[in-house]
Amino acid sequence: MIDAIEKLFGMEPHHLNAVIFSVLTNIVIALIIVVAGFWLTGVLTRFTTRILKKSETDPGLVSFLGSFLSMALKIMVVVSAITQLGIPMTSFLTLIGAAGIAVGMAISGTLSNFAGGIMILVLKPFKLGDEIKALGEQGRVSEIQIFNTYLTMPDNKVVIFPNGPLANGNIVNFTREKTRRVEWTFTLTHEASFPEVEKTIKGILLEDNRILSKSPIVIGLDQITEQGMHVKVRAWVKTADFAEVYFDVNASAAMNFSKANIQFAKS
């Protein structure tokens, strides 16, 4: 048996035992480095995030830096573990370089997303908590990470956008400004008296304290068609009140038009 081991490995059994012990030791140490390193990465990332939040750093930047720090530290941990296994870093880097072209083609989109994340943080087309419409979806920005931005929809679904297309596409930010214009279009019968319609609508808007009095209220006859009269109404409100004012005025208009015998046109 001993002779077979010597012929197979070209070394004496006690030397082979020493080699095996050394290899197993390096594997165990490498595993400890990975486990402890990933744990410390989580601790450092959470600690850094808390410090940044206390310093009133932009929430979007906090999310981005936290994600970036976590990834960078994990890469360092993995490289340290590989080094502990005795794999020369020069050989490791050469292997990475040889595969670089193929991998580069595969991750070109990922690099584009990373660059898009940087552009979003620098140019600030939106921030955490903003309601935006982009790439055909509308929702609230809940998280900005290195490669992706998360949008929470009104029904609480989460849409994940890659930062590259998001940064290079059209973005509508509904909450960036403090005020917004609300617009209604009422289609009424030809028999409706426009002065009476105007008086009724103006009364509704003036009674609502959420309508900003410093900005003009516009009530105009947009067009007259075979279907009826199209009355356009415009008023300004605080951005936070936009949705409530829109629905409340619709409800008030339906009730007050009925009282004033103003009829909606049939579609």
Secondary structure, DSSP 8 states (H G I E B T S, - for coil): -HHHHHHHHSS-HHHHHHHHHHHHHHHHHHHHHHHHHHHHHHHHHHHHHHHHHHTT--HHHHHHHHHHHHHHHHHHHHHHHHHHTT--HHHHHHHHHHHHHHHHHHTHHHHHHHHHHHHHHHH-S--TT-EEEETTEEEEEEEE-SSEEEEE-TTS-EEEEEHHHHHHS-EEESSSSSEEEEEEEEEE-TTS-HHHHHHHHHHHHHH-TTB-TTS--EEEEEEE-SS-EEEEEEEEEEGGGHHHHHHHHHHHHHHHHHHTT--B---
